[in-house]
Amino acid sequence: MKKTGLKLAAMALILFLTAGMMPLTGEAKTGKKEEKTTVEALHVGKAKGYGAPTILDEDNKTVLLKGASTHGLQWYPEYVSKDSFQTLRDSFGLNCVRLAAYVKEGGYLEGKQADMDRTIRRGVDAAADLGMYVIIDWHVLNFNPNETKDEAKTFFAKYAKAYKDTPNVIFEICNEPTGTPWYDGSGNDIYSYAKTMLKVIRGAGSNALVLVGTNTWSQDVDEVAKKPLDDPNVLYTLHFYAGTHYEDLKNKLRTALSNGTPVFVSEYGICDASGNGGIDEDNARDWLSLLLKNNISFCQWSLSNKAESASMIVSTCSKTYGWSDADLTQSGKFLKSIGTGSAAKKAAGKESSRKSKTAEAGLAAAAKTVNSWQGGRQLEVTLTNGTGHTVTGWEVTFSLDGKITDLWNGTKTVSGKKVCVKNADYNGTIEPGESVTFGLITDGKTPGKMSAKEKK
Ligand code: IDC
């Protein structure tokens, strides 16, 4: 990110100028600097190329949060540490951690408040030191959140006040509400609950992103559009478990997006919804590609070694950080493969971008990989009109020694290894100096040099 880069450059300069006067504590030995990494404040807004509003940074560039969710903090607080989060950042390519503060089940309102408050603060401090985002999740599970509304108000008032100047913090006000609809006007629905929490959080001076659960264990994200909350920095959560949820739930997501509902997948598993059994990695990859192409941020359940298939760490491993691949379960390896795709490199400012220009048409096609994972690669192609006149139709050709599994904002014809993408009926016109984009997902292969042509 540009700003962070500048800040780092400025800090490096100061370090250089003062090096003669300062003892280089630790640095000389390790060659590493222990600096607090800053993050940008996030907001929700419209970005070019995406239908629904998404997460943006201070320069209005899209931000994708890729995270791990802890298991219940009352049971697995040992994974909330700077070492653990640093492993997630540096070895898994993640930039976010979700702290699951269970309300019941021996959690926050059942005797563990003091412990869990300490764990949450430790988690936020660690994330802030590492330049990661952190979600404070009021983990309502299997009940109507209005049941503990007063306690939730106290909780969010406290944390919103404490962290109003910490841009790393995101609030999730109810993990999975059940037993009440999104909105029925009764004052006992999810909408009313969320409105109250937003009043508390904004009232404490916090502009943080707020994630709002939806009915049926955060699946009915398609119902929000009937009565959205009046707050610019809200995203609505959808949770899926790949061994249980297939096309029906994906269609709910598609409906929500087409209605302009901003979505955050604050929890998903590659197994079934029980958290133990039924791993479907193909379906998980299919889900992830749907998220990536819509810039939907996500966290995977769970950062623990509990003997269940959702856990990232094998149950015989007691390390709380620095895990090798042998310490990871199938779920852990999956998340690592997603996180260390090129999106991670993009976040580190090392994204690879390949450009090719066609002089004849004066149309330039630039393709860049915006994400990749095992067996998948997402590319964004930008066509810029340098012809000096209005283009009313276009086509881009390239070779691909692989398969296209998805394509949007264009139509494709494939013959052998040759691919031709023509404009969709709504984006054929490009004014001089303007550009349009289309996107595609391949089976992991990189397309060859692209050339763009004007079509009349
Ligand atoms: C599960 C845990 C399991 C625990 C159970 C009840 O994996 O060890 O016994 O909760 O506390 C969710 C919930 C999440 C669940 C998870 C798997 O948000 O708390 O964790 N799941 O069942 N929604 C769908 C699945």
Residues whose N, C-alpha, C, O or C-beta is under 5 A from the ligand:
A	BS01	IDC	A273 S274 G275
